[in-house]
Amino acid sequence: MAFVVEWFDKLASIEKPFRLIYYPYDHSIEIIDIKTKRQTLKRIKYEQVSPEDIYIGNSLDIYGRRYKVVDYADTSTKE
């Protein structure tokens, strides 16, 4: 499951887009910066987030950063 999320950078006063990938079979997540294509958070088990928590408009607190889910990253997640 892949989603487009945004994080508000207070220092630069801009919203930065990221791709959040959620692996439901082991409850792990991975976060990739869309612009630079660099990994922001490597794949790690994170049981505080469940599939029910990830929907458009919701905010997720992951290691001190608040990410807002804004869109689906691929068509298979949308279905």
C-alpha positions in Angstrom: 0.0 0.0 0.0 1.5 3.3 -1.1 0.3 6.8 -0.3 1.4 10.4 -1.0 1.9 12.2 2.3 3.0 15.8 3.1 5.1 17.1 5.9 5.2 20.8 6.8 8.8 22.0 7.2 8.6 24.9 9.7 12.1 26.2 8.9 11.4 26.5 5.1 7.7 27.1 5.6 6.8 24.7 2.8 4.9 21.4 2.5 7.3 18.6 1.4 5.8 15.6 -0.5 6.8 12.0 0.5 5.8 8.5 -0.5 4.7 6.4 2.4 4.8 2.6 1.8 2.9 0.4 4.3 3.5 -3.3 4.4 0.5 -4.8 6.1 1.8 -8.4 6.5 4.5 -7.3 9.0 3.3 -3.8 9.9 6.4 -2.0 8.6 6.6 1.4 6.8 9.1 3.1 4.6 9.1 6.8 3.7 10.8 8.2 0.5 11.2 11.8 -0.5 9.4 12.3 -3.9 11.6 15.1 -5.2 15.0 13.7 -4.4 14.0 10.0 -4.6 16.0 9.4 -1.4 14.9 7.3 1.5 13.8 9.4 4.5 12.9 6.4 6.7 14.2 3.0 5.8 11.8 0.1 6.1 11.1 -0.5 9.8 8.5 -2.3 11.8 6.1 0.4 13.1 3.0 -1.1 14.8 1.5 2.3 15.8 0.1 2.6 12.3 -2.6 0.3 11.0 -4.4 0.1 7.6 -7.5 1.8 9.2 -5.3 4.8 10.1 -4.2 5.5 6.5 -6.8 7.3 4.5 -6.9 10.6 2.6 -7.2 13.6 5.0 -5.8 11.8 8.0 -2.6 12.8 9.8 -0.1 10.3 11.0 2.5 11.0 13.7 5.6 9.0 12.8 8.8 9.6 15.0 7.9 13.1 15.8 6.8 14.2 12.4 3.2 14.8 11.4 2.5 13.5 7.9 -0.8 14.3 6.2 -2.2 11.7 3.8 -3.1 13.6 0.6 -3.4 10.9 -2.2 -2.9 7.4 -3.3 0.6 6.7 -4.8 -0.6 4.0 -7.2 -3.7 2.5 -8.7 -3.5 -0.8 -6.8 -3.8 1.0 -3.5 -6.7 3.1 -4.7 -8.7 0.0 -5.5 
